[in-house]
Amino acid sequence: MVQSQLLAQMPHTAVSPGRRLRAAIAAEEITPLIGVFDMFSASVAARHYDGLFVSGFGFAASYYGLPDIGFIAWPDIVGFVQRLRLAFPRQHLLVDIDDGYGDPEVACHVVEHLEAIGASGVILEDQKRPRRCGHADGKQVLPLEEYLTKLEMVLDTRRDLVVVARTDATDEADIMRRAQALAATDADVVLVDGVRTADQIARVRSVVGDKPLLFNQIAGGKSPRLSLPELQALGVNVAIYSTPCLFAAQEAIDQALIGLKQRQGRLADPRPGAIGVAASTELLEDNISRHHPKAQPPVQAAL
């Protein structure tokens, strides 16, 4: 039996979150991770997927109401991940930590906090500030050696935490040079963000060798829309979906309020399957019951 199958059969408390995610990445099937932006979106996503991705784009939007251009403070992201882990003890939690929020010492400090509270892994990028969303124009990257120094310090700091090394380079030659350099480190996974074509994914796959590869899809972004089987055929091991929950929420809220305004403040007539108080409460109660399994009836003593 392969290691990933053995780990899957062990109680989740017996294996570190990093080891569990690493085993999932090493499995034959591609691993999808769904971007969440708050506890409610995570509650819905956890009903459908085993892996959650703490998206910097989504968190900046939800927590600050600001675009993803470097406003996130590390204590805020740590507090959010702690709440997630308490509510979702079995889900993989991959966390976008941007550039580590500053210098290498800060990045290492953040990694220590996240691993202590149960994060499964982090993504560390090579952007210089002011940073941008990985699918936005105007990105600038650090000199490769400067990023590698920060990455190596993070790798020396983590214990079992999965570390994804990410480059935001946009020049083709620089992308390949950096991807090859990242693959040569002890990082667990390589991510080239904003990759533009399936052919480019294949070229990245060829230069990173056996190192696991991550692909990031975002609606309206620069990367092609590909299915999990298509990505797996290209050699991708992990797929993250940064914003489906956030964009769906924006559209649904907007439409609900337009309808409310059109009905002059009258709530819509109930329809089959519509979410109401009971369904929403049931969703949130799951976040408590995962830690408090129903009590078993007492064993009767033999007479």
C-alpha positions as CSV (number, residue, x, y, z in Angstrom):
1,M,0.0,0.0,0.0
2,V,1.4,3.4,-0.9
3,Q,2.2,6.0,1.7
4,S,-0.7,8.3,0.8
5,Q,-3.2,5.5,1.3
6,L,-1.7,4.6,4.7
7,L,-1.9,8.2,5.8
8,A,-5.4,8.5,4.7
9,Q,-6.4,5.6,6.9
10,M,-4.8,7.0,10.0
11,P,-6.7,9.3,12.4
12,H,-6.3,12.9,11.3
13,T,-5.0,13.8,14.7
14,A,-2.1,11.3,14.3
15,V,-0.6,12.9,11.2
16,S,0.4,16.6,10.8
17,P,-1.6,18.7,8.4
18,G,1.5,19.2,6.3
19,R,2.1,15.5,6.0
20,R,-1.5,14.9,5.0
21,L,-1.4,17.5,2.3
22,R,2.0,16.3,1.0
23,A,0.5,12.7,0.8
24,A,-2.5,14.1,-1.2
25,I,-0.1,15.9,-3.6
26,A,1.9,12.7,-4.1
27,A,-1.2,10.7,-4.9
28,E,-2.1,9.8,-8.5
29,E,-5.2,12.0,-8.6
30,I,-4.8,15.8,-8.9
31,T,-5.6,17.7,-5.7
32,P,-8.1,20.6,-6.0
33,L,-8.1,23.4,-3.3
34,I,-11.0,25.8,-3.2
35,G,-10.4,29.5,-2.4
36,V,-12.4,30.8,0.6
37,F,-12.6,34.4,1.8
38,D,-14.4,34.1,5.2
39,M,-15.8,31.5,7.6
40,F,-19.1,31.3,5.8
41,S,-17.7,30.6,2.4
42,A,-15.4,28.0,3.9
43,S,-18.4,26.4,5.6
44,V,-20.1,25.9,2.2
45,A,-16.9,24.8,0.4
46,A,-16.1,22.2,3.1
47,R,-19.3,20.4,2.2
48,H,-18.0,19.8,-1.3
49,Y,-14.2,19.6,-1.1
50,D,-11.5,18.3,1.2
51,G,-9.1,21.1,0.5
52,L,-9.4,24.9,1.2
53,F,-7.2,27.6,-0.1
54,V,-6.9,30.9,1.9
55,S,-6.8,33.3,-1.1
56,G,-5.1,36.6,-0.6
57,F,-7.4,38.2,-3.2
58,G,-10.5,36.9,-1.3
59,F,-9.2,37.8,2.2
60,A,-8.2,41.3,1.2
61,A,-11.7,41.8,-0.3
62,S,-13.5,40.3,2.7
63,Y,-11.5,41.5,5.6
64,Y,-10.5,45.0,4.4
65,G,-12.8,45.7,1.4
66,L,-9.6,46.4,-0.6
67,P,-7.9,45.0,-3.7
68,D,-5.1,42.5,-3.4
69,I,-2.2,44.9,-3.7
70,G,-0.4,44.3,-0.4
71,F,-2.7,45.6,2.4
72,I,-2.9,42.3,4.3
73,A,-1.2,42.3,7.8
74,W,0.1,38.9,8.9
75,P,-1.7,38.8,12.3
76,D,-5.0,39.1,10.5
77,I,-4.3,36.1,8.2
78,V,-3.0,34.1,11.2
79,G,-6.2,34.8,13.1
80,F,-8.3,33.7,10.2
81,V,-6.4,30.5,9.6
82,Q,-6.8,29.7,13.3
83,R,-10.5,30.0,13.1
84,L,-10.6,27.9,10.0
85,R,-8.6,25.1,11.6
86,L,-10.9,25.0,14.6
87,A,-13.9,24.7,12.4
88,F,-12.4,22.4,9.8
89,P,-10.0,19.9,11.5
90,R,-9.8,17.6,8.6
91,Q,-9.6,19.9,5.6
92,H,-6.3,20.8,3.9
93,L,-5.5,24.5,4.5
94,L,-3.1,26.0,2.0
95,V,-2.4,29.7,2.8
96,D,-1.3,32.5,0.5
97,I,1.2,34.5,2.4
98,D,2.1,36.8,-0.5
99,D,5.8,37.8,-0.1
100,G,5.9,36.8,3.5
101,Y,4.8,40.3,4.6
102,G,8.2,41.8,4.4
103,D,11.7,40.6,5.1
104,P,12.8,37.0,5.6
105,E,12.6,37.2,9.4
106,V,8.9,38.2,9.2
107,A,8.2,35.5,6.7
108,C,9.7,32.8,9.0
109,H,7.8,34.2,12.0
110,V,4.5,33.9,10.1
111,V,5.4,30.4,9.0
112,E,6.0,29.4,12.6
113,H,2.7,30.8,13.7
114,L,0.8,29.1,10.8
115,E,2.3,25.7,11.4
116,A,1.7,26.0,15.1
117,I,-2.1,26.6,14.6
118,G,-2.4,23.8,12.0
119,A,-2.0,25.2,8.5
120,S,-1.2,22.6,5.9
121,G,1.0,24.7,3.7
122,V,1.9,28.2,2.5
123,I,2.6,29.8,-0.9
124,L,5.5,32.2,-0.9
125,E,5.9,34.5,-4.0
126,D,8.9,36.3,-5.5
127,Q,7.1,39.7,-6.1
128,K,8.6,43.0,-4.9
129,R,6.4,45.7,-3.4
130,P,4.0,47.2,-4.2
131,R,2.7,43.7,-5.1
132,R,-0.2,42.8,-7.4
133,C,-2.6,40.0,-7.8
134,G,-0.9,37.3,-9.8
135,H,-3.2,37.8,-12.8
136,A,-2.9,41.6,-12.9
137,D,-0.6,43.7,-15.0
138,G,2.4,45.6,-13.6
139,K,4.0,42.8,-11.5
140,Q,7.6,43.1,-10.6
141,V,9.8,40.4,-9.2
142,L,12.7,40.4,-6.8
143,P,16.2,39.4,-8.0
144,L,16.2,35.6,-8.0
145,E,19.0,35.3,-5.4
146,E,17.2,37.6,-3.0
147,Y,14.0,35.5,-3.2
148,L,15.9,32.2,-2.9
149,T,17.5,33.5,0.3
150,K,14.0,34.2,1.8
151,L,12.7,30.9,0.5
152,E,15.6,28.9,2.0
153,M,15.1,30.6,5.4
154,V,11.4,29.6,5.3
155,L,12.3,26.1,4.3
156,D,14.8,25.9,7.2
157,T,12.1,27.2,9.6
158,R,9.2,24.9,8.7
159,R,8.9,21.4,10.2
160,D,6.2,19.5,8.2
161,L,4.5,22.4,6.6
162,V,4.2,22.2,2.8
163,V,5.9,25.1,1.0
164,V,4.9,26.2,-2.5
165,A,7.5,28.3,-4.2
166,R,5.8,30.8,-6.5
167,T,7.2,33.0,-9.3
168,D,5.3,35.9,-10.8
169,A,7.8,36.4,-13.6
170,T,6.2,37.3,-17.0
171,D,9.1,37.1,-19.4
172,E,9.2,33.6,-20.9
173,A,13.0,33.0,-20.4
174,D,12.8,34.4,-16.9
175,I,9.9,32.1,-16.0
176,M,11.8,29.0,-17.1
177,R,15.0,30.1,-15.4
178,R,13.1,30.8,-12.1
179,A,11.0,27.7,-12.3
180,Q,14.1,25.5,-12.7
181,A,15.8,27.3,-9.8
182,L,12.7,26.8,-7.5
183,A,12.5,23.2,-8.4
184,A,16.1,22.7,-7.3
185,T,15.3,23.8,-3.7
186,D,13.6,21.8,-1.0
187,A,10.3,23.5,-1.7
188,D,7.5,20.9,-2.0
189,V,5.7,22.4,-5.0
190,V,6.4,25.0,-7.8
191,L,3.8,27.6,-8.9
192,V,4.2,29.8,-12.0
193,D,1.3,32.3,-11.5
194,G,-0.5,33.9,-14.4
195,V,0.6,31.2,-16.9
196,R,-1.1,32.0,-20.2
197,T,-1.4,28.8,-22.2
198,A,-1.5,25.0,-21.9
199,D,1.7,24.9,-23.9
200,Q,3.4,27.1,-21.3
201,I,2.2,24.7,-18.5
202,A,3.8,21.9,-20.4
203,R,7.1,23.8,-20.8
204,V,7.2,24.6,-17.1
205,R,6.5,20.9,-16.4
206,S,9.5,20.0,-18.5
207,V,11.9,22.3,-16.6
208,V,10.8,21.4,-13.0
209,G,11.5,17.7,-13.5
210,D,9.7,15.5,-10.9
211,K,8.8,18.4,-8.6
212,P,5.0,18.7,-8.0
213,L,3.4,21.5,-10.0
214,L,0.5,23.8,-8.9
215,F,-1.8,25.7,-11.3
216,N,-3.9,28.7,-10.2
217,Q,-7.2,29.5,-12.0
218,I,-9.1,32.7,-11.5
219,A,-12.2,33.9,-13.4
220,G,-11.2,36.7,-15.7
221,G,-7.6,36.0,-15.1
222,K,-4.8,35.4,-17.6
223,S,-4.7,31.6,-17.4
224,P,-6.7,29.2,-19.6
225,R,-9.8,27.5,-18.1
226,L,-8.9,23.8,-17.9
227,S,-10.6,20.9,-16.3
228,L,-8.9,18.7,-13.7
229,P,-8.4,15.8,-16.1
230,E,-6.8,18.3,-18.6
231,L,-4.5,19.7,-16.0
232,Q,-3.5,16.2,-14.8
233,A,-2.7,15.3,-18.4
234,L,-0.3,18.3,-18.5
235,G,1.5,17.1,-15.4
236,V,-0.2,19.4,-12.8
237,N,-0.5,17.9,-9.3
238,V,-2.4,20.7,-7.5
239,A,-5.1,23.1,-8.7
240,I,-6.2,26.1,-6.7
241,Y,-9.3,28.0,-7.5
242,S,-8.8,31.4,-5.8
243,T,-12.1,33.2,-6.3
244,P,-15.2,31.1,-7.3
245,C,-16.8,31.6,-3.9
246,L,-16.1,35.3,-3.8
247,F,-17.3,36.1,-7.3
248,A,-20.4,33.9,-6.8
249,A,-21.2,35.7,-3.6
250,Q,-20.8,39.1,-5.3
251,E,-23.1,38.2,-8.1
252,A,-25.7,36.5,-5.9
253,I,-25.8,39.4,-3.3
254,D,-26.1,41.9,-6.1
255,Q,-29.0,40.0,-7.8
256,A,-30.8,39.5,-4.4
257,L,-30.7,43.2,-3.6
258,I,-31.7,44.3,-7.1
259,G,-34.7,42.0,-6.7
260,L,-35.5,43.3,-3.3
261,K,-35.4,46.9,-4.6
262,Q,-37.7,45.9,-7.5
263,R,-40.2,44.4,-5.2
264,Q,-40.2,47.5,-3.1
265,G,-38.7,45.7,-0.1
266,R,-40.9,42.6,-0.1
267,L,-38.9,39.3,0.3
268,A,-39.2,36.9,-2.6
269,D,-41.7,34.1,-2.4
270,P,-40.1,30.9,-1.1
271,R,-39.0,28.5,-3.8
272,P,-38.1,24.8,-3.5
273,G,-34.6,24.4,-2.2
274,A,-34.2,28.1,-1.3
275,I,-31.9,28.8,1.6
276,G,-33.6,30.1,4.8
277,V,-32.9,30.3,8.5
278,A,-33.0,26.5,9.1
279,A,-30.6,25.6,6.3
280,S,-28.2,28.3,7.2
281,T,-28.2,27.4,10.8
282,E,-27.6,23.7,10.0
283,L,-24.6,24.7,7.9
284,L,-23.1,26.6,10.8
285,E,-23.9,24.0,13.4
286,D,-21.6,21.6,11.5
287,N,-18.7,23.7,12.5
288,I,-19.4,22.9,16.1
289,S,-20.4,19.2,15.7
290,R,-17.1,18.3,14.0
291,H,-15.4,18.7,17.4
292,H,-18.3,17.3,19.5
293,P,-19.4,14.0,18.1
294,K,-22.8,12.8,19.4
295,A,-22.5,11.2,22.8
296,Q,-22.8,7.4,22.7
297,P,-25.4,5.8,24.9
298,P,-23.9,4.6,28.3
299,V,-22.9,0.9,28.5
300,Q,-25.2,-1.1,30.8
301,A,-23.3,-3.0,33.5
302,A,-24.0,-6.7,33.4
303,L,-26.1,-7.9,36.3
